[in-house]
Amino acid sequence: MVFCAQMSADTVSVVIPTFNASRALRECLDALTWADAVIVVDMYSTDETPDICRAYPNVRFFQRRGYIYENVNFGFDQAETDWVIRLDSDEIIQPDLRDAILHVLRNPEPRISGYYFRGVHFMFGQPMRHGPYLDEFCWRKHMFRRGTARYQCHSEHEDITATGELRRLDGHYLHLTNPTVSELIAKMNYYTDRDAERYTDEEIYAPSRVKVLWRAVKLFLLYYVKYRGYRDGHAGFYCAVFRGALYQSLEAAKRWERWKASRTT
């Protein structure tokens, strides 16, 4: 009689950076009980985030200062599993995506080093289907063989650098971002502050006012007209205003502010 040993599945860690993330964190972690480990890297939250994390047996909780992507890299370094998944605290893995991930872990393809996940993004409490959230824009690099992906940490919205062949994975996650205007504005202010403090000498200049205005108009028309943001109603209109025109204008103003300060020192 011949006995065939059953191959064990690959293991996976999910890395999540947090700061005052209690709003959606429980829902995020409830959807990750199947993961071998969830590595939370927290920037010293003052809300219930630490207590929530400590209630889950598969969560490893760390606290450190640093930029968001630096903390993700730190989380990658703590992982001891075959694979890592990069996730935000307001991103909720849905059952179809969970099943696809588990299938990969049970049947890994040696030539594939990572996977894109598709997100369904919410803004102001409703799912967005147009503007910057057209389906073709909603695939992001999320899952990697350990050691094959890392952030360069130059800006708050950079893409992750990954090596090897990547493939799209079936299923989806929900991204419960920006439920209120106030939270969106707070995030924009945080991200542009963190970018502005990292400008090199070559990146500090006074942007052309004409170019700033033209880019604002161009981005609004791109998101609202060409990418049919108007089909998302009021949310689509304000998304085109905030995510396009206002964000780039805010970034330009802070670049000018740094330039002005550099001329007085």
Stockholm file with secondary structure:
# STOCKHOLM 1.0

chainA/1-265         MVFCAQMSADTVSVVIPTFNASRALRECLDALTWADAVIVVDMYSTDETPDICRAYPNVRFFQRRGYIYENVNFGFDQAETDWVIRLDSDEIIQPDLRDAILHVLRNPEPRISGYYFRGVHFMFGQPMRHGPYLDEFCWRKHMFRRGTARYQCHSEHEDITATGELRRLDGHYLHLTNPTVSELIAKMNYYTDRDAERYTDEEIYAPSRVKVLWRAVKLFLLYYVKYRGYRDGHAGFYCAVFRGALYQSLEAAKRWERWKASRTT
#=GR chainA/1-265 SS CCCCCCCCCCCEEEEEEESSCHHHHHHHHHTTTTSSEEEEEESCCSSSHHHHHHTSTTEEEEECCSCHHHHHHHHHHHCCSSEEEECCTTEEECHHHHHHHHHHHHSCCTTEEEEEEEEEEEETTEECCSGGGCGGGCEEEEEEETTSEECCCSSTTCCCEECSEEEECSSCEEEECCCSHHHHHHHHHHHHHHHHTTCCGGGCCCCCHHHHHHHHHHHHHIIIIITCGGGGHHHHHHHIIIIIIIHHHHHHHHHHHHHHHHTCC
#=GC SS_cons         CCCCCCCCCCCEEEEEEESSCHHHHHHHHHTTTTSSEEEEEESCCSSSHHHHHHTSTTEEEEECCSCHHHHHHHHHHHCCSSEEEECCTTEEECHHHHHHHHHHHHSCCTTEEEEEEEEEEEETTEECCSGGGCGGGCEEEEEEETTSEECCCSSTTCCCEECSEEEECSSCEEEECCCSHHHHHHHHHHHHHHHHTTCCGGGCCCCCHHHHHHHHHHHHHIIIIITCGGGGHHHHHHHIIIIIIIHHHHHHHHHHHHHHHHTCC
//
